[in-house]
């Protein structure tokens, strides 16, 4: 049957038929990829976040579908599709971690970021070493944001809790990223290493992370972690600016579409 998608009645019929197909593919044929589409349908078309949450959770738990684990993790973190509307970072982390184990790069990113967050609940232990491994796995799967965060961790270094004091931080800022401050061996969970910081920033920039390209420009300009190169510094500066313009144009386009009554 042909649908005229400019006709409101036809659009409604099309969407209803789509929902029926997704339900059949999920519940009768038990296809995980279709169950995920059903979750997206309930979320995006029906705006039924409670049902969408249940579909994502079931698809993760019952079928091990990584993208659904990520989505339910997001729902849990935001309190979406929950009776209390309160976020649950611990529940979110459980599903992010499961999604990461199933090789979803974004789930690995979120797992890592939650473990290094300073605002996580008291019941959840901050674990920089584990977070680093999650971010590294995400970066290896070509997540530019993860590569960018890894670069930043190597630029400043991440101190163990017992050395993470205002006095030590002040000394580190004075010494600069290449210097070795007067600290015991093993004081860092993640060592300061500008060469590794450069490598992660380079990969993140290649993956279209604007902030990484800006950092890469500064590294080439100063010779941090790589030989000084003014031409490359200018090249990556312009690339970062081009990306910034692209983002602004996309935001403007999205805003205009939102105002369009049709």
C-alpha positions as CSV (number, residue, x, y, z in Angstrom):
1,X,0.0,0.0,0.0
2,X,1.4,3.4,-1.0
3,X,1.2,6.2,1.5
4,X,1.1,9.9,0.7
5,X,3.4,11.3,3.5
6,X,2.1,14.9,2.8
7,X,-1.4,13.7,3.8
8,X,-1.9,13.8,7.6
9,X,-4.3,10.8,7.5
10,X,-1.8,8.7,5.5
11,X,1.0,9.7,7.9
12,X,-1.0,8.5,10.9
13,X,-1.9,5.2,9.1
14,X,1.8,4.7,8.2
15,X,3.0,5.3,11.8
16,X,0.4,2.9,13.2
17,X,1.4,0.2,10.7
18,X,5.0,0.8,11.6
19,X,4.2,0.3,15.3
20,X,2.4,-3.0,14.5
21,X,5.4,-4.2,12.5
22,X,7.8,-3.4,15.2
23,X,5.7,-5.1,17.9
24,X,5.4,-8.2,15.8
25,X,9.1,-8.3,15.0
26,X,10.0,-7.8,18.7
27,X,7.4,-9.9,20.5
28,X,6.6,-12.6,18.0
29,X,9.9,-12.9,16.0
30,X,12.0,-11.9,19.0
31,X,14.5,-9.9,17.0
32,X,16.6,-7.7,19.3
33,X,17.3,-5.0,16.6
34,X,13.5,-4.7,16.0
35,X,12.9,-4.4,19.8
36,X,15.3,-1.5,19.9
37,X,13.4,0.1,17.0
38,X,10.2,-0.4,19.0
39,X,11.7,1.4,21.9
40,X,12.7,4.3,19.6
41,X,9.2,4.3,18.2
42,X,7.6,4.5,21.6
43,X,10.1,7.2,22.6
44,X,10.1,9.3,19.5
45,X,6.6,8.9,18.0
46,X,4.4,7.9,20.9
47,X,6.3,9.9,23.6
48,X,5.5,7.0,25.9
49,X,8.8,7.0,27.9
50,X,7.5,4.4,30.5
51,X,6.9,1.8,27.8
52,X,10.1,2.7,25.9
53,X,12.1,2.3,29.1
54,X,10.6,-1.2,29.7
55,X,11.4,-2.2,26.1
56,X,15.0,-1.0,26.3
57,X,15.6,-2.7,29.6
58,X,14.1,-6.0,28.5
59,X,16.0,-5.9,25.3
60,X,19.3,-5.4,27.2
61,X,18.6,-8.0,29.9
62,X,17.0,-10.7,27.8
63,X,18.8,-10.3,24.5
64,X,22.0,-8.5,25.4
65,X,21.5,-5.8,22.8
66,X,24.2,-3.2,23.6
67,X,22.4,-0.1,22.2
68,X,19.4,-0.8,24.4
69,X,21.7,-1.1,27.5
70,X,23.0,2.3,26.6
71,X,19.5,3.8,26.2
72,X,18.2,2.3,29.5
73,X,21.3,3.6,31.2
74,X,20.5,7.1,29.9
75,X,16.9,6.8,31.0
76,X,18.1,5.7,34.5
77,X,20.6,8.5,34.8
78,X,18.0,11.2,33.8
79,X,15.1,9.6,35.7
80,X,13.3,9.2,32.4
81,X,10.5,6.6,32.3
82,X,10.7,6.2,36.1
83,X,7.9,6.7,38.5
84,X,9.9,9.0,40.7
85,X,11.5,11.0,37.8
86,X,14.7,11.0,39.9
87,X,17.9,9.9,38.3
88,X,19.7,6.8,39.5
89,X,23.4,7.0,38.6
90,X,24.1,3.6,40.2
91,X,21.5,1.8,38.0
92,X,22.7,3.8,35.0
93,X,26.2,2.7,35.6
94,X,25.1,-1.0,35.7
95,X,23.6,-0.7,32.3
96,X,26.4,1.4,30.8
97,X,28.9,-1.2,32.0
98,X,26.8,-4.0,30.5
99,X,26.6,-2.1,27.2
100,X,30.4,-1.6,27.3
101,X,31.0,-5.3,27.9
102,X,28.8,-5.8,24.7
103,X,31.2,-3.4,22.9
104,X,29.1,-0.3,22.6
105,X,31.6,2.6,22.4
106,X,29.2,5.2,23.9
107,X,28.3,2.9,26.8
108,X,32.1,2.6,27.5
109,X,32.4,6.4,27.4
110,X,29.5,6.9,29.8
111,X,30.9,4.2,32.2
112,X,34.2,5.9,32.3
113,X,32.8,9.4,32.8
114,X,30.6,8.3,35.6
115,X,33.5,6.6,37.5
116,X,35.6,9.8,37.4
117,X,32.7,12.2,38.2
118,X,33.0,14.2,41.4
119,X,29.2,14.3,41.9
120,X,28.5,10.5,42.0
121,X,26.5,9.3,45.0
122,X,28.3,8.1,48.1
123,X,27.2,4.5,47.5
124,X,29.2,4.5,44.3
125,X,33.0,4.4,44.5
126,X,35.1,6.7,42.3
127,X,37.6,4.5,40.3
128,X,39.9,6.4,38.0
129,X,41.9,3.3,36.9
130,X,38.8,1.5,35.8
131,X,37.4,4.6,34.2
132,X,40.6,5.0,32.2
133,X,40.2,1.4,30.9
134,X,36.6,2.1,29.9
135,X,37.6,5.3,28.1
136,X,40.5,3.5,26.4
137,X,38.2,0.8,25.1
138,X,35.8,3.5,23.8
139,X,38.6,5.3,22.1
140,X,39.9,2.1,20.5
141,X,36.4,1.8,19.1
142,X,36.8,5.3,17.5
143,X,34.8,7.4,20.0
144,X,36.4,10.8,19.6
145,X,35.1,12.1,22.9
146,X,36.7,9.3,24.8
147,X,40.0,9.9,23.0
148,X,39.7,13.6,24.0
149,X,39.2,12.8,27.7
150,X,42.1,10.5,27.7
151,X,44.3,13.2,26.2
152,X,43.2,15.6,29.0
153,X,43.9,13.0,31.7
154,X,47.5,12.7,30.4
155,X,48.0,16.5,30.1
156,X,47.2,17.2,33.7
157,X,47.8,13.7,35.2
158,X,45.3,12.2,37.7
159,X,46.6,12.1,41.3
160,X,45.7,9.4,43.8
161,X,43.3,10.7,46.5
162,X,46.0,11.0,49.2
163,X,48.0,13.4,47.0
164,X,45.0,15.3,45.5
165,X,45.4,18.4,47.6
166,X,45.2,22.1,46.8
167,X,49.0,22.5,47.6
168,X,50.0,19.7,45.2
169,X,47.6,21.0,42.5
170,X,49.2,24.4,42.8
171,X,52.7,23.0,42.4
172,X,51.6,21.0,39.3
173,X,50.1,24.1,37.7
174,X,53.4,26.0,38.3
175,X,55.6,23.2,37.0
176,X,53.8,22.8,33.7
177,X,52.7,19.6,31.9
178,X,56.2,18.5,30.9
179,X,57.9,19.0,34.3
180,X,58.2,16.3,37.0
181,X,57.0,17.7,40.3
182,X,58.6,16.6,43.6
183,X,56.2,13.8,44.3
184,X,56.7,10.1,45.3
185,X,56.8,7.5,42.5
186,X,53.3,6.2,42.0
187,X,51.5,9.4,43.1
188,X,49.6,9.4,39.9
189,X,46.8,7.1,38.9
190,X,47.3,8.4,35.3
191,X,50.8,9.8,34.7
192,X,51.4,13.1,33.1
193,X,52.6,12.3,29.6
194,X,52.5,14.9,26.8
195,X,53.4,12.4,24.1
196,X,50.5,10.2,25.0
197,X,48.3,13.3,25.4
198,X,49.3,14.3,21.8
199,X,48.6,10.8,20.4
200,X,45.1,10.7,21.9
201,X,44.4,14.3,20.9
202,X,45.5,13.6,17.3
203,X,43.1,10.6,17.1
204,X,40.2,12.5,18.7
205,X,40.8,15.3,16.1
206,X,40.8,12.8,13.3
207,X,37.4,11.6,14.7
208,X,36.1,15.2,14.4
209,X,36.4,16.3,18.0
210,X,36.6,20.1,17.8
211,X,38.2,20.6,21.2
212,X,40.9,18.0,20.5
213,X,41.8,19.9,17.3
214,X,42.1,23.1,19.2
215,X,44.4,21.4,21.8
216,X,46.4,19.8,18.9
217,X,47.0,23.3,17.5
218,X,48.4,24.5,20.9
219,X,50.6,21.4,21.2
220,X,52.1,22.0,17.8
221,X,52.5,25.7,18.6
222,X,54.3,25.0,21.9
223,X,56.1,21.8,20.9
224,X,54.2,19.9,23.7
225,X,54.5,16.1,23.1
226,X,55.5,16.7,19.5
227,X,58.1,18.7,17.6
228,X,57.1,22.4,17.3
229,X,55.4,23.1,13.9
230,X,53.8,26.5,13.3
231,X,52.2,25.4,10.0
232,X,50.5,22.4,11.6
233,X,49.5,24.6,14.5
234,X,47.7,26.9,12.1
235,X,46.2,24.0,10.1
236,X,44.5,22.5,13.2
237,X,43.5,25.9,14.5
238,X,41.6,26.5,11.2
239,X,40.1,23.0,11.3
240,X,38.8,23.6,14.8
241,X,37.3,26.9,13.7
242,X,35.6,25.2,10.7
243,X,34.1,22.6,13.0
244,X,32.8,25.4,15.3
245,X,31.1,27.1,12.3
246,X,29.5,23.8,11.3
247,X,28.1,23.3,14.8
248,X,26.7,26.9,14.8
249,X,25.1,26.4,11.4
250,X,23.6,23.1,12.5
251,X,22.2,24.6,15.7
252,X,20.7,27.5,13.7
253,X,19.1,25.0,11.3
254,X,17.6,22.9,14.1
255,X,16.3,26.1,15.7
256,X,14.6,27.2,12.5
257,X,13.1,23.8,11.9
258,X,11.7,23.9,15.5
259,X,10.0,27.2,14.7
260,X,8.5,25.9,11.4
261,X,4.7,25.2,12.1
262,X,4.5,22.8,9.3
